[in-house]
Amino acid sequence: MAHTNESVVSEFVLLGLSNSWELQLFFFAIFSLVYVTSVLGNIMIIVIISSDSHLNSPMYFLLGNLSFIDICQSNFATPKMLMDFFVEHKTISFEGCMAQIFLLHSFVGSEMLLLVAMAYDRFIAICKPLHYSTIMNRSLCIIFVFISWAVGILHSISHLAFTVDLPFCGPNEVNSFFCDLPLVIELACMDTYEMEIMTLTNSGLISLGCFLALVISYTIILITVRHRSSSGSSKALSTLTAHITVVILFFGPCIYFYIWPFSRLSVDKFLSVFYTVCTPLLNPIIYSLRNEDVKSAMRRLRNHHVNSWKN
């Protein structure tokens, strides 16, 4: 699979979302707002969790790390997409393209595992509350975060190890606003059927595996909560609703892409926008609006700063 110098393209052309100048201006305005809100919102969650002693629990430690991953995911392709709205010939170097593939799969793989860790945290908290502080200690949380990043990076390297050596001998137009792995593989000057199956198997196993683990975990948790009738259960249900909403909106497009990765429709480009640009915004919106502890921490932080300014 090694390629010669003559077979390697030096850059890829990104076709973007639209050729219409008016639409590109509209997209720039909308996605700029989403991008800034997403980054600032996730930074706000990290600051609140780090500064408020009331949020010194495993769930919020994992939530803070989830926000960090979302910040990373917001920045792997969106800033370039925003700049490319004002560029007629949208290009990205071969190295930059491979970097986007690596970063996307690293962040997505890490987030999948972290969502599973958060589900496990809720499972222990609700199904085994007396053992929660013993099981969910800080060391275990750090191990969860380390494993999520390790699996995400290894998952990404397994893709990149084969993609980087594919022979690209001419066609270099990627019908998206970033280097999406299936679209890049299709440009290779060889039969990519085996590569497509390998990509589908690799990504499909990790996404479907994590999704099934989450479905089973939250089903058991919801059954447990249903058999209880207390204010604590009501609070737990509210927290679970936020978690489940994030899981559905995160895994929905992800599983869709991995089930039909090489048969793309025009709507897929806009699902890619939702997945890469809008998904990182889910964390601050859902957890800020539905989580009473986070809202209380926000009020305490605001009052602290207001009193500081008055003094």
C-alpha positions in Angstrom: 0.0 0.0 0.0 3.0 2.2 0.0 2.7 5.1 -2.5 5.2 6.9 -4.6 5.9 10.6 -4.7 4.1 10.9 -8.0 0.9 9.4 -6.5 0.5 11.8 -3.6 -1.6 14.9 -3.9 -0.2 17.9 -1.9 -3.6 19.3 -1.0 -7.3 18.6 -1.0 -10.1 20.9 -2.2 -13.0 21.3 0.2 -16.3 21.9 -1.7 -17.9 23.4 1.5 -21.6 23.7 2.2 -22.7 25.9 -0.7 -21.5 27.9 -3.7 -24.0 30.7 -3.0 -22.3 33.8 -1.6 -25.5 34.8 0.2 -25.9 31.4 1.8 -22.2 31.4 2.9 -22.7 34.8 4.6 -25.8 33.4 6.4 -23.9 30.2 7.4 -21.0 32.3 8.7 -23.3 34.4 10.9 -25.1 31.4 12.3 -22.1 29.1 12.8 -20.0 31.9 14.3 -22.7 32.4 16.9 -22.9 28.6 17.6 -19.1 28.3 17.7 -18.5 31.2 20.2 -21.4 30.1 22.4 -20.2 26.5 22.4 -16.6 27.4 23.4 -17.6 30.0 26.0 -20.4 27.7 27.4 -18.0 24.8 27.9 -15.3 27.0 29.4 -18.0 28.4 31.7 -18.9 24.8 32.9 -15.2 24.0 33.5 -14.7 27.2 35.5 -17.9 26.7 37.5 -17.0 23.0 38.3 -13.4 24.0 39.2 -14.3 26.9 41.5 -17.4 25.6 43.3 -16.9 23.1 46.2 -20.5 22.0 45.9 -19.7 20.4 42.6 -16.7 18.4 43.9 -18.2 15.1 42.9 -17.3 12.4 40.3 -20.2 13.3 38.1 -19.1 16.9 37.7 -15.4 15.9 37.4 -16.4 13.8 34.4 -18.7 16.6 33.1 -15.8 19.0 33.2 -13.7 16.6 31.1 -16.6 16.2 28.7 -16.7 20.0 28.3 -12.9 20.0 27.6 -13.4 17.4 24.8 -16.2 19.5 23.4 -14.0 22.5 23.3 -11.4 20.5 21.4 -14.1 19.2 19.0 -15.3 22.7 18.4 -11.8 23.8 17.2 -10.7 20.9 15.0 -12.5 22.1 11.9 -15.0 24.9 12.6 -12.5 27.9 12.6 -11.3 26.9 9.2 -14.8 26.4 7.9 -15.7 29.9 9.1 -12.6 31.4 7.3 -13.3 29.4 4.2 -16.7 31.1 3.8 -14.7 34.1 2.5 -12.4 32.1 0.3 -13.4 31.0 -3.2 -10.8 28.2 -3.5 -11.1 26.2 -0.3 -8.0 24.0 0.1 -6.3 22.1 2.9 -2.9 20.5 2.8 -2.5 16.7 2.8 -1.0 16.9 6.3 -3.8 19.2 7.5 -6.3 16.8 6.1 -4.8 13.8 7.9 -4.6 15.9 11.1 -8.3 16.7 10.9 -9.1 12.9 10.5 -6.9 12.1 13.5 -8.3 14.8 15.7 -12.0 14.1 14.9 -11.8 10.4 15.6 -9.7 11.0 18.7 -12.2 13.4 20.2 -15.3 11.4 19.2 -13.9 8.2 20.4 -12.9 9.8 23.7 -16.3 11.3 24.2 -18.0 8.0 23.6 -16.1 6.3 26.3 -16.5 9.3 28.7 -20.3 9.1 28.2 -20.2 5.5 29.2 -18.2 6.4 32.3 -20.8 9.0 33.2 -23.5 6.4 32.7 -21.6 4.1 35.1 -21.3 6.9 37.6 -25.1 7.4 37.5 -25.6 3.6 37.7 -23.6 3.4 41.0 -25.1 6.6 42.4 -28.7 5.4 41.9 -28.5 1.6 42.1 -25.8 1.3 44.8 -25.9 4.6 46.6 -24.4 3.2 49.9 -21.3 2.2 48.0 -21.0 5.2 45.8 -18.3 7.1 47.6 -16.2 3.9 47.9 -16.5 2.9 44.3 -16.5 6.3 42.5 -13.4 7.8 44.0 -11.1 10.3 42.3 -8.6 7.7 41.3 -11.3 5.7 39.3 -12.5 8.9 37.7 -8.9 9.7 36.5 -8.6 6.2 35.2 -11.9 6.6 33.3 -10.6 9.8 31.7 -7.2 8.3 30.8 -8.9 5.2 29.3 -11.3 7.4 27.2 -8.4 9.4 25.8 -6.3 6.3 25.2 -9.1 4.5 23.4 -9.9 7.6 21.3 -6.3 8.1 20.2 -5.7 4.4 19.4 -9.0 4.3 17.5 -7.9 7.3 15.5 -4.4 6.0 14.9 -5.8 2.7 13.6 -7.7 4.7 10.9 -4.8 7.0 10.1 -2.2 4.2 9.8 -4.0 2.9 6.7 -5.3 6.2 5.3 -2.0 8.1 5.2 -0.4 5.5 2.8 -3.3 5.3 0.4 -2.3 6.3 -3.2 -3.9 9.6 -4.1 -3.1 10.2 -7.7 -5.3 13.0 -8.9 -8.9 13.4 -7.7 -8.7 15.6 -4.6 -12.2 17.2 -4.2 -13.8 16.5 -0.8 -17.5 17.1 -0.8 -17.6 18.6 2.7 -16.2 21.4 4.7 -13.6 19.2 6.4 -11.7 16.0 5.7 -14.3 13.3 6.4 -12.6 9.9 6.4 -15.0 8.0 4.1 -14.9 10.9 1.6 -11.1 11.0 1.6 -10.8 7.2 1.2 -13.0 7.4 -1.9 -10.4 9.6 -3.6 -7.7 6.9 -3.4 -6.6 5.4 -6.8 -7.3 1.8 -5.8 -10.1 -0.5 -4.9 -11.0 0.7 -1.4 -13.6 -2.0 -0.6 -11.5 -3.7 2.0 -10.6 -0.3 3.5 -14.2 0.7 3.7 -15.1 -2.6 5.5 -12.2 -2.0 7.9 -13.4 1.6 8.6 -17.0 0.4 9.1 -15.9 -2.4 11.4 -13.5 -0.2 13.5 -15.8 2.8 13.9 -19.0 0.7 14.0 -17.9 -1.5 16.8 -16.8 1.3 19.1 -19.9 3.4 18.5 -22.5 0.6 18.6 -20.7 -1.0 21.6 -20.8 2.2 23.6 -24.3 3.0 22.6 -25.6 -0.5 23.6 -23.7 -0.2 26.9 -25.4 3.2 27.5 -28.9 1.9 26.6 -28.5 -1.0 29.0 -27.2 1.2 31.8 -29.9 3.8 31.5 -32.6 1.2 31.1 -31.6 -0.4 34.4 -31.3 3.1 36.1 -34.7 4.2 34.8 -36.3 1.0 36.1 -34.7 1.6 39.5 -35.8 5.2 39.7 -39.4 4.3 38.6 -39.7 2.0 41.7 -38.8 4.9 44.0 -41.0 7.8 44.9 -39.1 10.6 46.6 -37.6 14.0 45.9 -34.2 12.4 45.5 -35.6 10.2 42.7 -37.1 13.2 41.0 -33.8 15.0 41.0 -32.1 11.8 39.7 -34.7 11.6 36.9 -34.0 15.2 35.9 -30.2 14.5 35.8 -30.8 11.3 33.8 -33.0 13.1 31.3 -30.1 15.5 30.6 -27.7 12.6 30.2 -30.0 10.6 27.9 -30.7 13.7 25.8 -27.0 14.2 25.2 -26.5 10.5 24.4 -29.3 10.4 21.8 -28.2 13.6 20.1 -24.6 12.6 20.1 -25.0 9.0 18.9 -27.8 9.5 16.5 -25.8 11.1 13.6 -22.7 9.1 14.6 -24.4 5.7 14.2 -26.1 6.9 11.0 -22.7 7.8 9.4 -21.2 4.4 10.4 -24.1 2.4 9.1 -24.0 4.1 5.7 -20.5 5.5 5.7 -19.9 5.3 1.9 -23.3 6.0 0.5 -23.7 9.7 1.1 -26.8 11.8 0.4 -26.8 15.6 0.1 -28.4 15.9 3.6 -25.4 14.2 5.1 -23.3 17.3 4.7 -25.6 19.2 7.0 -25.7 16.3 9.4 -21.9 16.6 9.5 -22.4 20.3 10.5 -24.7 19.3 13.3 -22.3 16.6 14.5 -19.1 18.7 14.4 -20.4 22.3 15.0 -23.6 21.9 17.0 -23.0 18.8 19.2 -20.4 20.6 21.4 -23.1 23.1 22.2 -25.4 20.4 23.7 -23.3 20.0 26.8 -23.5 23.6 28.2 -27.2 24.1 27.0 -28.6 20.8 28.4 -26.6 20.7 31.6 -27.0 24.4 32.3 -30.8 24.4 31.7 -31.7 21.1 33.3 -29.2 20.7 36.1 -30.2 22.5 39.3 -26.8 22.1 40.9 -25.1 23.8 37.9 -27.6 26.6 37.9 -27.1 27.2 41.6 -23.4 27.2 41.2 -23.8 29.8 38.4 -25.8 32.0 40.7 -23.2 31.7 43.5 -20.4 32.5 41.1 -22.3 35.5 39.8 -23.2 36.8 43.3 -19.6 36.4 44.3 -18.3 38.5 41.4 -21.1 41.1 42.0 -20.2 41.4 45.7 -16.5 41.7 44.7 -17.2 44.5 42.3 -19.3 46.4 45.0 -16.4 46.1 47.5 
